[in-house]
Amino acid sequence: MPEQARDHTPDRAPEGTGAPARMRDDEARDDGAGGAPTAPPAVRVEGLWKRFGEQIAVAGIDLALPAGRFIGLVGPNGAGKTTTLSMVTGLLRPDGGRVTVAGHDVWRDPVEVKARIGVLPEGLRLFDRLSGRELLGYTGRLRGLPGAEVDKRATQLLDVLDLAGAQHKLVIDYSTGMRKKIGLAAALLHNPEVLFLDEPFEGVDPVSAQTIRSVLERYTDSGATVVFSSHVMELVESLCDWVAVMVAGRIRAQGTLAEVRSDAPSLQDAFLELVGARGLDRSESLDWLGGAR
């Protein structure tokens, strides 16, 4: 089986132990105070640029996303979040800059990176003429997992994500929420070190959203890292402990939730301040709306 297809489960703590992910010896570094070694960033972005014609989508951003955290990449529509995640995960080639995931360069060492990440992109495209179970079986075997292990993990994921009753139904007939859940199952099947999600709760009903949320919280509790984009501040504030705010292709703030929120009463207030939208009301020009008829 090719090297890229191996499962990286041995590099992680056993499921259910709640222990942090194990560091490779060459990744460990001292914290500078004589204490225990601290983990390097799960993702490091340096000078990342992307231009589409005359439009600069991402303008030389730098990020160091900590390992073992629930990380939110937030910003208004058109901020560059999806473009950034696409470059970080190797789906879109940048015009400049460097990205490393788990210590491996995304563009110089793509095989190692893709073996260590799971991706649930926006506008998810699946092999939708397969059933849910067939899709997971195909995905797991494509990644080189033994058939018996694929079947076991698929059964567990289908059950936990409340898809067991629809496992033999074609994915093309799934609802939006079901498609998000089967896509999440496919992204988690090989037990990645870092999971990237682009608007994972968009169009998802509250029951499915709660199911997805519980799975992701269990995943990060094991020491893995989740990076997800959203423009819903309430959701980010309830889930994340580390946040980066992106506006017009640039990073306006990054750090723990408390650091980004600062003295603001909520992340929503801090976000509006950062994007320059506090007190802005464009609806005043609609003086005809709701008037007497």
C-alpha positions in Angstrom: 0.0 0.0 0.0 1.5 3.4 -0.9 2.9 5.5 1.9 0.2 8.3 1.6 -2.5 5.8 2.3 -1.4 4.8 5.8 -3.6 5.5 8.8 -2.1 8.0 11.3 -4.0 6.7 14.3 -0.8 5.6 16.0 0.4 9.2 16.2 -2.7 10.1 18.2 -3.8 9.1 21.7 -6.1 6.1 21.7 -9.8 7.1 21.3 -11.6 7.6 24.5 -8.6 8.3 26.6 -8.9 12.0 26.5 -5.1 12.3 26.4 -3.4 14.9 24.1 -2.0 14.0 20.8 1.5 12.6 20.9 4.3 14.8 19.5 7.0 13.5 17.2 10.4 13.8 18.7 11.5 16.2 16.0 8.5 18.5 16.7 8.9 19.0 20.4 10.5 22.2 21.6 11.2 23.7 25.0 8.8 26.4 26.3 11.8 28.6 27.2 11.1 28.4 30.9 12.6 25.0 31.7 9.2 23.4 31.7 7.7 20.6 29.6 8.0 20.9 25.8 5.2 22.7 24.1 3.6 21.6 20.8 4.3 23.5 17.6 1.4 25.0 15.7 -0.9 22.6 14.0 -1.0 25.0 11.1 1.5 27.7 10.2 0.7 30.2 7.5 3.4 32.7 6.3 2.9 35.5 3.9 0.0 33.8 2.1 -1.3 35.6 -1.1 -4.0 34.9 -3.7 -5.2 37.2 -6.5 -8.0 36.6 -8.9 -7.5 39.0 -11.8 -7.5 42.5 -10.2 -9.1 41.2 -7.0 -6.8 40.4 -4.1 -8.6 37.7 -2.1 -5.9 37.0 0.4 -3.3 39.7 1.1 -0.1 38.2 2.7 -1.6 36.8 5.9 0.4 35.1 8.7 -1.2 32.6 11.1 0.0 30.2 13.8 -2.9 27.9 14.7 -2.3 26.1 18.0 -2.7 22.3 18.1 -5.4 20.6 20.1 -7.8 23.5 19.9 -11.2 24.4 18.4 -10.3 27.3 16.1 -12.6 29.6 14.3 -11.7 31.6 11.2 -14.4 34.3 11.1 -15.2 37.2 8.9 -17.9 38.7 6.7 -18.9 37.2 3.4 -16.1 37.8 0.9 -13.4 38.2 3.6 -11.3 35.4 2.0 -12.0 32.6 4.5 -12.8 29.9 1.9 -9.9 30.9 -0.3 -7.6 30.7 2.7 -8.8 27.3 3.7 -8.6 26.0 0.1 -4.9 27.1 0.0 -4.1 25.7 3.5 -5.6 22.3 2.5 -3.9 22.1 -0.9 -7.1 22.5 -2.9 -5.9 25.9 -4.4 -2.4 26.9 -5.2 -1.3 30.2 -3.6 0.4 33.0 -5.5 2.9 33.4 -2.7 3.6 32.3 0.8 4.1 29.0 2.7 1.8 26.7 4.6 2.8 23.9 6.9 0.5 21.4 8.5 1.7 19.1 11.3 5.3 20.3 10.3 4.9 19.4 6.6 4.9 21.8 3.8 1.5 21.7 2.0 3.0 22.1 -1.5 6.4 20.5 -1.1 5.1 17.5 0.8 1.5 17.1 -0.2 1.3 13.3 0.4 2.2 13.6 4.0 -0.1 16.6 4.6 -3.1 15.0 2.9 -2.6 11.8 5.0 -2.8 14.0 8.2 -5.9 16.1 7.4 -9.6 15.8 6.9 -11.5 18.3 4.9 -15.2 19.3 4.6 -15.2 22.0 2.0 -18.0 24.5 1.2 -20.1 23.3 -1.7 -19.2 19.7 -0.9 -19.1 17.4 -3.9 -19.4 13.7 -3.1 -19.7 10.5 -5.1 -23.4 10.9 -4.8 -24.4 7.8 -6.8 -23.1 5.7 -4.0 -25.0 5.0 -0.8 -23.7 6.5 2.4 -22.1 3.2 3.5 -20.6 2.7 0.0 -19.1 6.2 0.1 -17.4 5.6 3.5 -16.2 2.1 2.4 -14.7 3.6 -0.8 -13.1 6.6 1.1 -11.5 4.4 3.7 -10.1 1.9 1.3 -8.8 4.7 -0.9 -6.9 5.9 2.1 -5.4 2.4 2.6 -7.3 1.4 5.8 -7.9 -2.4 6.1 -11.4 -3.3 5.0 -12.5 -4.7 8.3 -11.4 -1.5 10.1 -13.2 0.7 7.5 -16.4 -1.3 8.0 -16.1 -1.0 11.8 -15.5 2.8 11.7 -18.2 3.4 9.1 -20.7 1.6 11.3 -19.8 3.6 14.3 -19.9 6.9 12.4 -23.2 6.2 10.7 -24.7 5.3 14.1 -23.3 8.3 16.0 -24.3 10.8 13.2 -27.8 9.3 13.0 -27.3 8.1 9.5 -27.7 4.3 10.1 -31.3 4.3 8.8 -30.2 6.0 5.6 -26.9 4.1 5.1 -28.1 2.2 2.0 -29.8 5.3 0.5 -28.0 7.1 -2.4 -26.2 10.2 -1.2 -27.8 12.2 -4.1 -31.1 11.7 -2.2 -29.7 13.0 1.1 -30.9 16.3 2.6 -28.4 19.1 3.1 -27.9 18.2 6.7 -27.4 14.5 5.9 -24.8 15.4 3.2 -22.9 17.5 5.7 -22.9 14.6 8.2 -21.8 12.0 5.6 -19.1 14.4 4.5 -17.9 14.8 8.1 -17.9 11.0 8.5 -15.7 10.7 5.4 -13.4 13.4 6.6 -13.0 11.7 10.1 -12.8 8.1 8.9 -8.9 8.0 8.8 -8.6 9.8 12.2 -6.8 12.9 11.0 -4.6 15.2 13.1 -6.3 18.3 11.8 -9.8 18.7 10.5 -10.8 21.7 8.3 -14.4 22.6 8.0 -15.8 25.4 5.8 -19.2 26.6 7.1 -20.1 23.1 8.5 -23.3 24.3 10.1 -24.7 26.2 7.1 -28.1 24.9 6.1 -28.1 22.3 8.9 -31.1 21.8 11.1 -30.7 22.2 14.9 -30.8 18.5 15.6 -28.1 17.7 13.0 -26.1 20.7 14.2 -26.1 19.4 17.8 -25.0 16.0 16.6 -22.1 17.5 14.5 -21.1 19.7 17.5 -20.9 16.7 19.9 -18.7 14.7 17.5 -16.4 17.7 17.0 -16.1 18.3 20.7 -15.2 14.7 21.3 -12.6 14.9 18.5 -10.9 17.9 20.0 -11.0 16.5 23.5 -8.7 13.7 22.2 -6.0 16.3 21.3 -6.9 16.8 17.7 -7.4 20.2 16.0 -10.5 21.6 14.3 -10.3 24.7 12.1 -13.6 25.9 10.8 -14.8 29.0 9.1 -18.0 30.8 9.9 -19.6 34.3 9.9 -22.0 33.4 12.8 -20.3 34.9 15.8 -22.7 33.3 18.4 -21.8 29.8 17.1 -18.0 30.6 17.1 -18.2 32.0 20.6 -20.0 28.9 21.9 -17.6 26.4 20.3 -14.1 27.9 19.9 -11.4 28.7 22.3 -9.1 30.3 19.7 -10.2 32.8 16.9 -8.8 34.6 13.9 -10.8 37.5 12.4 -10.4 38.0 8.7 -11.5 41.1 6.8 -10.9 42.0 3.1 -8.2 39.3 2.8 -6.3 40.4 5.9 -6.1 39.1 9.5 -7.4 41.8 11.8 -7.0 39.9 15.1 -6.0 36.4 16.3 -5.6 34.8 19.7 -7.7 33.1 22.4 -11.4 34.0 22.5 -10.8 36.2 25.5 -7.9 38.0 23.8 -9.9 38.7 20.6 -13.0 39.7 22.6 -10.9 42.0 24.9 -13.3 44.3 26.7 -16.2 43.8 24.4 -19.3 42.1 26.0 -19.4 39.5 23.2 -17.4 38.3 20.2 -20.2 39.8 18.0 -19.4 43.3 19.5 -15.7 42.8 19.1 -16.2 41.6 15.5 -18.3 44.6 14.5 -15.6 46.9 16.0 -12.8 45.1 14.1 -14.6 45.3 10.7 -15.7 48.9 11.3 -19.4 48.1 11.3 -20.4 49.3 14.8 -23.3 51.7 14.6 -23.5 51.4 10.9 -27.1 51.3 9.6 -27.6 51.5 5.9 -31.3 50.8 6.2 -32.1 54.5 6.9 -32.4 55.2 3.2 -35.3 52.8 2.9 -37.7 55.3 4.3 -40.4 54.0 2.0 -40.3 50.5 3.6 -43.2 49.7 5.9 -44.9 53.0 5.3 -48.6 53.6 4.8 -50.0 52.0 1.6 
